[in-house]
């Protein structure tokens, strides 16, 4: 039996102590894969535009590259592999926890995107994009030894971005977007019913011998608590500001700032625990409320065309993860849970280029280094045993006609081995110690149209 937590991003993260990096392929729990055209260059040109309507996702000022009307739609299919290695342990003050290693926690996911841009006049363009900027999907075996830290993690943040750009001069363009977000999630974890029962006996809340008579023992799957469900969702709004500078016909420089966005959720909690724990106030049904401010980001890219057929890009992406210092969730009956995070800001570096090797064909390649915001093993959690990542990307574009083109991209991500030594901040702390190994493969396809 297990404890289930189902909520939006903010509450889900708070109740489960953190996120898991199965679906999230940028540092932390952000998703770089907002479109597939840039995937082939490891998104080195994120802020300088890709010549398609999907370029507005990285920088709304990049819409200046569109004449007439352009639309784009695609999907990135993410295939993570994430495994706890032999030798891992889980324990509390009542002893070791029984269970396996959890299997491959990676859970494949398809991440869609769509965008459209329309030129109003020589200087002005409007557009809108639909993306998934944050998310994850992981799944451990239910009886694994770290089940009190997390079992399933499914989180999705959908972003709708109405956008505007204006050419100030032939060289300078500014742009802005409103980021309207909806967040929802489903997370599960287990409750050590045996440990709760024996702690209650020690405190005198339950008569001695109650746990033995009820068949409850610490760290055993058969003694785990049953389900608790928390449901809810949240809408919130942020903004993006961007500028694109083209000093020469061959060079363009882009800068973009995405604001942090605060999500707040009030949901319903429904607990079901085995006797004699089902009468405890801590497991009574009620409401739950939490807040989470998603980090601000700043992107900079420079793209240079070395010839009519060859170009290269260099990109930087700063993410303000230091705002993610703690997570706090409040529930009815005065219950409160706090998880200390102490994450660090990160700086992602990417290089890439594209080569039009035939009249209708374009080859792309890129590489990136993406450091983790998690500062040390004690702040690394089972839901997010994040690690430094190295990207290698390839892409291919084909011009079907003057109006239509298709892009495909592939990325392999090497994740450094990451050690976890995390202790839950609960009434009965549980420590999970071990080593994770992970890797990710991403395959994307994008269909583009110009009218």
N, C-alpha and C positions, 0 to 999 in steps of 0.2 A: 504494500500500500504506500501511497506517497502523498506529499503535500504539494498541491498545485497552486500556482500563482499566475493569474491571467489578468493582464492590464495593459495600459499604454506604456510607451517607452519610459516615461518618468517613473511611474510607480513600479513597473517591472524591474527596472534597474535597482531601485531602492530596496525592494523587498528581497531581491535575490543576491544582494551584495555587489553585483557588477554584471557586465555583459561578457559574452563569449565571442571569440573572434572567428567563428566559423564562416559566416557570410560576409562580415565586414573586412574588406581587403585593403583599406587604408589603415594607418595607425589608429589604435583605439577601436571604436565601433563605427567609424565613418566609412562610407562607400565611395571610392574613386570612380567606379564604373557607371557613371551617369549617362554615357553614350558610348557607342562602339567604334566610331571613327578615330577618336583619340587613343583608343586602347592599343593600336598598333605602334604608337610612339611613346607608350607608357605615360601618356598625358603630359608630355614635356611642353606642349603648346596650349596648355589649359587656359591661360590668360590672354594669349595672342590670337586665338581663333583658329578654326579649321576649315573655313570657307563654306561651311554648311550651317543650316539653321540651328543645329545642335550646339554650335559654338557659343551661343548665348548662355548656356549653362555655366560655363567657366567665367564668362565676362560679357555682360549685356552690351558693352560697347563694340564687341566683335560683330554685332549685327550690321555694322557698316559695310561688311564684306558681301552683303546680300543685295542684289539688284532684282527688282520685281518682287516675286513671292517665292519663298522656299519652305519646304516641309521635310521633316525627317522623323523616322521612327525605327526602333530597334530593340534588341534584347541582349543582355550579357548573361550567360549561363555559368555560374560559379560552382566549382567542384572542389571543396576543401577536404583535406585529410588531416585529422588531428587526433593524436593518440598519447595517452599517459603510459610511460614506460615501466617495465617490471622493476620492483623495488620500492614502489610508492607505498605510503602508509597513511592511515587516517585513524585518529584517536581523540578521545575526550578524557575527562577526569575519571571516567568509569571504565577505561580500557580501550583496546583496539576495536575498530569497526570491521566487521566481516563484509567481504564483497570482492568483485573482480575489478579490472582496470577500466571498464566502461566501454571497451571496443573503440572503433573509429567514430569520434563524435562529430565529424564533418557531415553536414547535411546539405546536399546540392540545392541551389535556388536559382530561379530565373528572375532577373532584374530588368523590367521594361523601361522604356523612355519614349517620349514623343515631343516634338517641337514644331513651331511654325513661325515664320517671320514675314512681314509685309512692309514694303517700302512705300511710305506715304508720299514723299516728294524727294528731291535730290539730297536733302540733309536729314530726313527724319524716317525712322523705322520703328515699328512696334512688333512685339512678338509674345509668345507664351510657351512655356516648357513644362512638361510633367516628368519628374524624376523621383528616384528613391535615394536620398542622400545619406541616410543612416539605416542600419539594419543588421541582422544576424540570423543564422539558422544552425543550431547544433543539437545533437541528441546523444546522450549517453544511455547505456543499458540501465534499466531501473534499479537493479540491485548492486550497482557499482559501489566501491568503497567511499567515493566522494559524494554520495547522493544527498548528504545534508548540506552540501555547497551548491548543488544544482543537478538537474537531470535534463530537461528539455529547455531550449531557449529559442523563441521565434519572435523577432521584433521587426517592425517595418515602419518607416517614416516616409510618407508620401508628400512631395513638395510640388505645388503649382506656382509658377513664377511669371506673372504678367510683367512685361519688360518694355523699355523705351530707350532709344538711342538718338543722339543728335550730333551731327558733324559741326563742330565749332569752327574749324578751318579745314582746308584740304588735308592737313596733317594730323589734326586732333579730333577725336570723337569721345564723347562721354555717354555713359549709359547707367540705367538704374532698373532694379527689379524689386517687386514685392514678393516675399517668400511666404506663401500661405501653406502651412503644414498640418497634416493630420498624423497622429502617432497612435499605434496600437501594438499589443504584444501578447504572447502567451509564454509563461515560464513555469517550470515545475521544479520542486525539490522535495526532499523527504524530511520528516520530523522523527527524531530518535525518541520514540515513545517509551522505550525501556529506560533510557537515561532520565527522562522527565519523571517517570513514575518513581524511580529510586531516589531522585532528588526530593520529591514530595514526601517520601517516607522519612528521609533524613531530617527534613524541616518540620515534621510532625503534621503535615497537611493530610497525609494518608496514614492509616494504621500500619504498623510493621507487619510484613508478610503479605500485604495486598498485591504487590507486583508479582511475587512468586505464584500466588493463587490465581492471578489473572494471566499467567503465562508470558509476562513481559520481561525482556532482558535487554540491557543496553547494547547498541551496535548491531542488532539482529534485524534482518529484513522483516521477519514475521511480527516484530514488535513495532515497526514503524507506524507513524500516524497516517491517517487517511487523508482525504483531499481537503484543501482549502482553496477556494476560487475567488479571485478578485477580478472584476470585469469593469472596463471603462475605456474611454478614448479621449482625445484632446485635440483641439484646434488651436494654433498659435501663429503669429505673424512676425516676420523679420524683414530684412532688406539686403540688397546687394548694390554696391556702387562700383563702377568700372570706368577705366579710361584706356584708350588705344591711341598710341602715337606712332605715326609712320613717317620718320624723318627722310627716308628715301623710298623709291619704288621697290627696293629689294629688302628693306628691313622694317619690321614693325615690333613694337614693344607694348605689352599689355600689363595692366595692374588691376586687380579686383579685390574688393573687401566684402566678405559675407558676414553679416552681423551674427552674434550669438542669439539663440532663440530659447526662451524659457517656456517649458511645458509644465502645466499643472493639471493634476487629475484627482478627482474624487470618485471613488469606486465602491463597490460592495464586496465584503469579505464573507465567505461561507466556509466554516470549519466543520469537519467531522472527525472525531478522535475516538479511539477504542475506550471502552470502559476500563478503569474508572476515571479516565482523563476527560471524558466528554462533558463533565460538569464544571471544568475549570474555566474561570472568566477569561483567561488568556486565549482560549480556543472558542470563545463565543462569537456568533455572527455579528457583523457590524459594518461600518464604513471604513474606508482607507483613503488617505490623502498624501500626495507627495509632489515635490517640485524638482525639476532638473533643467539647468540651463545648458543647452547644447553649445559647443565652443564656437567662437568666432574664428574665421580663417582669412588669410591674406595670400593671394597668389600673384606671382610675377613671372612673365615669360618673354623671351625674345626669340623671334624667328627671322632667319636670314635666307634669302633665295640666292644661292651661289650661281645658279644659271636658270634657264627656262624650265629645266627638268629636275633640278636638285635643290633641296632646302634642308635646313637644320634648325633645331629648337633647343633651348635650354630653359628649364622651368624650376621655380622654387614654390613651395607651399608651406606656409606657417600655420599651425593650428594651436589655438590657445587652450590646450587641455588643462592648464594650471587652474582654470576656473572649476575643474572637476575635483574639488578637494574633499568633499564628503557628500554622502547621500542620506537623507533623513525622511523617514516615512512615519506618519501619524495614523493611528487607528482609534476606533472607539474604545471606551473603557480606560482611557489614559495610556494606551499602549503606544510605544514609540521604538523605532529601530534606527540605528545610525551605523553607517559603514564609512570608514575612513579610506580615502583613495590617494590623496597627495600626488596626483599625476603631474607630469612635467609638460611644458610646451614642446612641440616637435617641429622640425624643419625637414621636409621631404625635398630631395634633389632628383631631377630627371633630365635626361638628354635623349633626343630622338631626331629622326629625319625621314624624309620621303623622297623617292626617286621615280619619276615617270619614265620607265624604261621602254615603253611602247606607247603609241598614240592614245590608247584607251586604258592602259594599265599603269597602276601606281603601287610601288612597293614601299612599305613603312617598316621601321625598326626603332626600338628604344630600350632604355634601361633606367632604373630608378633605385634609390636607396631610401627606405621609409623607416625611421627609428620608432620604437615603441615609446609611449608616454609613461608606461608603468616603471616606477623608479627602482624597485627591488622585489625579491621573491615574496616578502611578507605582504605586499600590496597587489600581488598577482593572484587572481581568483580563478576558480574552476570555470566560471562563465566567461572569463576573459584572461586566460594565460597568455597574454599578448607578448610578441617578441619582435625584434628587429627583422625587417623584410627586405629582400633584394628582388627586384623585378627584371625580367627579360621578356621583351615583347616583339611580336612580328605582326604585320598587317598587309592586306592586299585590297586595292580598290579597282573597280571596273566600271567604266562609263558605258552604260547600256545604250544611251542616246544622249542628245543634247539636254533633255529634260531629266533623265533618270540615271542614277548611279547606285552602286552597292559597295559597301565596305565590310570586310571581315577582319577580325583581329584575334590574336591568341597571346596569352600571357602565362608564364609560369612564375610563381613566387616561391622563393626559398625562405623559410622562416628559421631563424636561429633557434637552437635548442633553448628552452626556457625552464628555469627551475621555479617551483612553487613551494612556498612555506607559509600558507595562509591560515589564519585562525578566524573563525566566525565571531562576530561581536554580538553574542547572544548570552542568555542566562546560563546555558551549558555550552561553553565554547568547544568547537571541534576544529582540530588542526589537520590539514591536508598537506603532505610533503611528497614531492616527487619531481620527475622530469618529463617535460612534454616535447614531442617532435611533431612538426607540422609542415605542410606544403599546400599550395593552392594552384589549380589550373582554371583559367577563365577563357571562354570562347564567346565572341561577340559578333553580331551581324547588324548592319545598319542600312536602311534603304533611304535614299535621298532624292528629292525632287526639286526642280527649279522651273518656274513658269514666268 
